[in-house]
Amino acid sequence: MIMKRTKIDYINIFLAAVLVLLIIINSEARIKNKEQDKIYWNAEIHSISENSSKTGLNIIKVVDAVFYNNFNHSTIYIDYDSKELMSSKSRDSIYFRTQKELLPDSLSLKYFSIDERKFYLLTTKLSYLKMKDWVKNIEMASTLRLEIQSRGKILLKIGQLEDKNSKFQLIENFQAEETIGSIDMLVYKKSLGS
């Protein structure tokens, strides 16, 4: 009887050690993959006019916009249902779907300014730590807002759409560079049947 009990005790100790080892390995993998830093977030692109005159509507056509996180190699693209053409007078925005992911650490944005008849390109690193600090104590999904102004000026702000009292906080200013583009980039792809 004592021999049987000792054998069962050893098996229980062994199984407990295996369980502790599995918990440690799981925790290490979660920390390594920054699972604790993943949050619900989305993004929007807005056209903003610096002056409210009717001559400057700041009409833009977004050709491509991608948020990247180089740590886990994630890429977030524009939602396919989103509009691609907008102006400062409309309430439309180009949006990205909400997902639970690490905040982006870089951005690539190419657009055409119809008012200026120029293509602009912005490829830049984003202030990941500044955004992470802002969302640290927030329980609702955060929204990154890119506000495109005339002459390639772009503002990155962060806030919450669900909270009506929340103001969007400025994170960074960017200056997009003029670039070359073709008329093919401006053709609305759905009208071609693709």
Secondary structure, DSSP 4 states (H G I P E B T S, - for coil): -HHHHHHHHHHHHHHHHHHHHHHHHHHHHHHHTTGGG-EEEEEEEEE--SS--TT----EEEEEEEEEETTTTEEEEPPTTS-SEE-TTS---EEEEEEEEPPPSEEEEEEEETTTTEEEEEEEE--HHHHHHHHTT--SPEEEEEEE-GGGEEEEEEE-SS-TTPPPEEEEEEEPEEE---GGGGS-GGGGT-
